[in-house]
């Protein structure tokens, strides 16, 4: 059995579950690499990453390089004499870093590779209406998410799962898969396979503001998947053209129904308790939303405080 000395790399909450598993199982984590502290929030207070907060409590050695090719950082990393590096939700590594340890550097990715390579696999799986996804461990190489596969584990996506729900599901599933992967490496039992090149696969490009904007020309089911695939973050949005004012609305929760109608896409229908928007072949019911400058609210509370005109429509 190999005596592992592990360096762990990660930044957000998604990575903490895996690091905690490694610590709880007694693996020797000789260093943790995470993003530098940065100002966040309205008060611009200095924010430490979730991984750093955990690593501090666990008494682990922490590095926060701004440049992964910096000689001082590379010397520091080399001095830890790690023979395995594990990456969960970090950034692209230069070859000097990923090629350093004897037993390699592997990554946990929140999809069943080669599908959904990229920065936002959880969001895109739901946006695209997938019913199944999973987690993958693979050895890192020169390109993004293209290395040889080690292990994969699938899970179902529920019809009402949001990105937040799936995040938590894959976070737990991924932590377990990393432990299985480490055990294989520890016992020199890893058998990898190359990612297939003979088929088209879906990508998971970084989400931006325009990605989040709702297109009311889409079907109600596609709009519903778009909303839940971006909830609770970064959140789908639309503009309410309310006669003489334009109001930006973030939408966190919705429902949809199929129904033939002749209304123009984006047409708003409302009562004192309900707000629905027409799209081709049906309606999208908005149930939890946030007006610009306001807090997140149930739709009934929004309707109590907002006077919607008969001519209102979403754009």
N, C-alpha and C positions, 0 to 999 in steps of 0.2 A: 504493500500500500504506500502511495506517495504521501509525503509530508507537505501539505499545501501551505503556501504563504500567499495570501490573497490581497490584491488591491481592488477596491470597489469604486466604481465611478457612477454617479447619478446626481440628480438635482431635485426633482419634484417629489410629491407625496407618493406617486406611483412606485418610485424606487425604494422607499423606506421599508415597505413590507418585505422585500427581498433581503435588504441589508439586515433587518431584524431577524429573519429566519436564519441567516448565516451565523449571526452572533448567538442566537438561542441554541443552535445546534453545535456550538463550540468550535466553529472553524476559526482559524487564525487570520483575522483581518488586520494586516499590518499597516494599511493606509486607506484613506477615503479621499477621493478627488471629487470636488463639487464646484458649482459656479461661484464666482466672487460675490460678496455681499453688494446689494444695490438698493438705492432709494425706491420706495414703493408706497402707493396709497396717497391720499390727499395731503397728509402731513409730510410726505416724502421722507419718512423715517427709514433708517437703514434696515433692510430685510435680509435675514439669513435663510438660505434654502432649507427645505424640509429635511433633506439629507444631512446638512450640517447640524441642524438642531438635534437630530437623533444621534449623530456621531459624537457630539459634545457630551450628551448625557451618558453615552456608552463608553466614554473615555478613549475614543479612537483617534489616531493621528490623522489630521485633516490638512489637505492641500487645496488651495484655491487659485490656480494659475489663470492669468488672463491670456497667456500665449503658451499653447501646448508644445511649441518648438523651442521655447526659451531654454538656454543651456543650464541655467540654475535649477529650473524645474526638473529637467531631464536627469541632472545629476542627483537631485533629491529623490526622484522616483527610483533611479537605479540603486541608490543606497539602501532602499527597503528590501532589496533581494527577493522581490515577489516572483513566484513562478507561475502565477495565474492571475489574470485580470478579468473582472466581470463588469459589464456595462449595462446599465438600465436607465433609459431616458436621460442620456447625456448629449454630447455633441460629437460630430465627426472627428475621429482621431487621426493624427499623422502616423505614417508608418513607423517612425522612430518610437512611438508609444505602443501601438498595438502589437508590434513584432518583438517587443522587449522580453516578455516572460517565456520561460522554457516550454510551458504547457499551453501557451497561446492566450488570446483574448477573445472571450465570447460575449455576445450581446443577447439580451432578451428583447424580443420585438412583439408588439401587441397585435399580431395578425398571423394567419397561416401563410407564410411566405411560399412562393413569390408574390402572392396577392397582397396588395396594400403596403408596398414598400413606400417609405417616406415618413413625413413628420406627423401626420394626423390619421393613423389607421383606425382608431376607435370611432372618430367622427364619420369618416367616409364609409365605413362598413354599414352604419345605420342610415346615413343619407342615401346610400344606394339600395337600401331595402334588403340587405343581406339577412338571412335567417340563421347563419352560422359564421362564427369566426373562431379565434383561438390565440394561442401564444406559441412562439418559436424561439429556440435558442440556436445560435449559429456562430461559427468562428468569423471574426471580422477580417475583411480583405480591403483592397484599395478602393472599392466602390461602395455605394450606400446600400446596405441590406442585401448584398448579393453573395455573401460567403456561404461556405458549405454548411448544410443543415445538421444539427445534432439531434434535437428532440422537438416534437410538436404535440400540442394537446388542444382539442377542439371543444367548443361550448356553443350552446344555442343562444341566439339573440331573441328575446321575447318581443312580441308585437308592439308592446308599449314601453320597452326599455329605452331610456335616454342615454346619451353619451356618459352622463354621470353614473348611471346604473352599470353600464358595461365597463366603465373604468374600474369600478370597485370589484366587479366579478373577475376581470382579467388581472388585476393587481394581485389578488389572492391566488389565482390559478398560476400566474407567472412565477410567483415566489416559490411555489411548490415545484414547478418545472426546473427552476434554477438549481434547487437542491438536488433533484434527480441528476441533472447535468454535472454538477460538482462531484457527486458520488461516482459517476462513470469515469470522470477524469481522474479522480483520486485512486480508482482501482484499475486504471489503464484499460478501460473497456469501451472507449468511445469508437463508434463506427459512424462516419459522416456520409452524407450523400450530397451531390451537387444539385443546385436548384435547376429545375427544368427550363430549357430555352425554347421548347417547341410549341409554346402556346401563348396567346395573349393573356395578360394579367392586368388587374386593376391597380391603379396607383393611389397614393394618399398624400397628395401635395399639401403644402402648408396652407392653412386656412387664413384668408384675409377678409377685410371688411366687405368687399364685393361678393365673395363667396357666401357670406352670411345673409345677403339681401334676398328676400323672397320674391320669386317670379310667379305672379298670380296667373300666368298663362299655363302653368304646369297643372297636372291633375291634382285633385285634393289629397290623394294618397302620397304622391311625391312631395307635396308641400308639407304634409304631416311628418314624413320621414326626415325632411330637411330641418324642421323645427326640433324634433327630438334628438336628431344627430348633432345639434349644436347647443343642447341644453344640459347643464346650466351655463356652460361657457364654450365658446365666446358669444353665443346666443344669436338666433335668427332675428332679423329686423325688417321693418317695412315703414313706409311713410303713409300716414293717414292724411289725405287731402280733404280737410274739413271746411270747405267753402273758401273762407278767406285766411285760413291758417294751415300750415303744414306741420304735422306732429310726428316725430319719430317714435316708433313703438318697438320695444324688444319683446319677443314672444317666447315664453318658457314652456308653456303647456298648451295643448290643443287636442281636438278630436276632429274626425272627418266623416263625411257620409257621401255616398254615391247618390246622385239624383239629377235627372235631366232637367235643364232649365234654359232660358234664353237670355239670362243676365250677362252683361259684360264682365269679364274677369276683373276682380278687384272690387266689384260692387258690394257695398256694406249693407247688411240687414241687421236690425237690432230691436230688442225689447228692453224692458227694465232689468232683465236678468240675463240676457243672451246676446252675443255678438258673433255673427257669422259672416264669412266672406265668400263670394262666389268665385269658383274657378271651373274650368271646363269639365263638365260631368258631375259636379257636386259642390259641396260646401266645406269650408274649414271653420270649425268653431274655436274661437280663441277663449281659453279658460284661465290662463295666468299670464299677465303681461306687465310691462313697465313703461310708462310714458317718460319721455326725456325730462330729467330733473326731478323725477318722483321715485318712490320706492316701488318694489315689486308688489303687485296686488292681484287678488282674484278679480275676474272680469266684472262681477256684480258691483264691487267697490269702485272700479274704474267708471262704470256706467252711472253710478250715483253722483260722481263728481265731474263728469265730462259731458257737455251738451253736444251730441253728435247731430249734425244737420242731415236732412233727408238726401241731399245730393252727395254726401260723403262717399269717398272711395279710396281704396288702397293703391299706392303706386310704388 
